Amino acid sequence: MAAAPVPPQPKRRGFLKECLAVVLGALAGAAPAGAGLAVLLDPLRRHGGQFTGFIRVASLSAVPPDGVPRKFPVIASHTDAWNKFPAVPVGAVYLRRTADTPLRAFNVICPHAGCFVDYVAARHGYLCPCHNSTFDLEGRIQDTRSPAPRGLDELAVELRNGTEIWVRFQNFRAGTARRIPLT
């Protein structure tokens, strides 16, 4: 009986070449994959979204000393994940002053559910149209049946150069009795 032909044995050098090619290919692919992953995850490591400083809102002449609140947009640069938005509206504030009292600023967001409050001149106060929360001119809850857990959120105000109104704009968590800043 004739012996069956023996298949050719792979050479050791060929095996080592293939292993080395796989390792070098993996290393060559790891560099761009790592760079892409770093770009993809970059927004997660950045702090963004909230404003930490004062933002110029209006001039003093735009808020007459009659005690009637005036609503002003807050314009600032905003970074949200991968996007940068220069000079966009990020919120709004009510500014109020009288001849006897300094400037006061209130965030227009209702502390109950986050709706925008309106100033109603006939009521001499603020009204949230979503759930009828009412607030007096000082930002305090006006009606004890209001569902709002706290008064309007007052913001720090600075008068710079004698005519510029700057506000430390900040949003707070809705639905809580404590003012908890959003981060």
Secondary structure, DSSP 8 states (H G I E B T S, - for coil): -----------HHHHHHHHHHHHHHHHHHHHHHHHHHHHHHHHHHS--SS--SEEEEEEGGGS-TBS--EEEEEEEEEEETTEEEEEEEEEEEEEE-BSSS--EEEESB-TTTS-B-EEEGGGTEEE-TTT--EEETTS-B-STT---SS---EE-EEEETTTEEEEE---B-TT-SS--B--
